[in-house]
């Protein structure tokens, strides 16, 4: 379940919104981000909320927590974790569109898998970013070391793709985990930072480039992880 910032949104929701999801191995919350400044948070619940249909949880269910405001929570003027308590009542739309309520339990700070206030809100000028050691080496070395997950033979993909798109050529794949302009890492390589140049929906792949533009490669949708959204905007004619 993924969505980019809608850059036309100018107001936060009235109450905090989270995505409730999971399976037999666990139930989780992921904070739904609205606009900058905002926060990203993933939390493990200590048990499945009572009364919530398992199918809804498996598919991913948007919930609201009326006791928490939709705008960023702050302590002493600084953004902070809004989940200060261990138990919250939440609301959601259940089967047949019926408005429902349940209770979630968070087993302390150890349940907070991920909370970030910085990367999400950073202004990324990709032409003038602070460079990592891999960037300073020209980018080629870092991409070469990713041969098991990043294919440098980009021509064989680009020549076959019939509906690829980028920041100039219009297009949109709602199934793509990332979009043009996003900064991403790769599974098993959390320290790597690459920029999405093109999305190839018919091949379930993306063209990635080193941030200095010196090298590129193709990665499958399943291997990319969003680090920071770029400036991609869904074309209006494709939003219906």
C-alpha positions, 0 to 999 in steps of 0.5 A: 500500500503506497501513495505519494504526497498529493502536492495540492493538499494544503491542510492536514486531516482533522485526526491522525490517520494510520494504515492498519495491516498485517497477517497471522505473523503480526499486526502493524500500523503505518502513519499516513503522511499528508504533506510536509512537514510530517512524520513516517512511523511503523508500529507493531501492535501487541495483538489484533484489534478486537472485532476488526475483520481479518480480511480488512487487515490483510488488505490494509485498512485506513483508521483514524484516531480521534484523540490525536490531531491530524497535524504533526504532534510537537513537544517543546516546539519539536516534532515528536512521536504522537503515540504517547499512550499504550492504548487508543480507540480508533474508527474505521469503515467496516463491511458494507460501509458501516462506521466502526470502532475498536481499540489498539494496544502498543506495547511500549517504545520497543514496538516502534519499529520506525519513526522518522521526522528528518528524511521525509521533510528534507528539501532535496536539491538533487543537483546540489546535494551533500554527496556520500562517499559512493557519490564522490567516487562517481557512482560507478563503484557502488552500482557495480557492486550491486550486480546481483540486484541491479542490471547495468544492461539498460538497453535491453529493457528500454528498447522493449518498454512500450509505456515507460514514463519519467518526469517529462514523458507523461504516465503513471503506474499505481502499482509502482512502489516508487516514481520518477525523482524519488530517492531509493535504496535497494533490498539488502543495501540500505546504505545505497542511495539512487534516484529513479529516472524512469518507470517501466510498468510493462516490465515491473521495473525502474531505471535508477541512476547514481545521484551524480548521473554517472551510472545507471541500472535497472531494478525490479519493483520488488527490490526498491525501497522508497527513502524520500519522495521526489517532485513527481505529480500524477498527471491530472488526466490519469487520476480518474 
